Amino acid sequence: MIDFTQAIWRKSTRTQQSGQCVEVARVGRVMGVRDSKDPNGPVLMFSTVEFAAFLSSAARGEFGDHR
């Protein structure tokens, strides 16, 4: 189990004032993703390789335009 209690969490620079977004943090070779409204809630974990693949796919628009 990866411990994210001391992780430095970051929000997207595109976060709206409503604050409804996700946060990401890296611990070693694991990226954590959590709901910013529930910082004590569950953390989804991905390898840095998996997370990089997700970011590349999102940048290419493979998930559609959800603005």
Buried (B, 14 or more C-beta within 10 A) or exposed (E): EEEBEEBEBEEEEEEEEEEEEBBBBBBEEBBBBBBBEEEEEEBEBBEEEEBEEBEEEEEEEEEEEEE
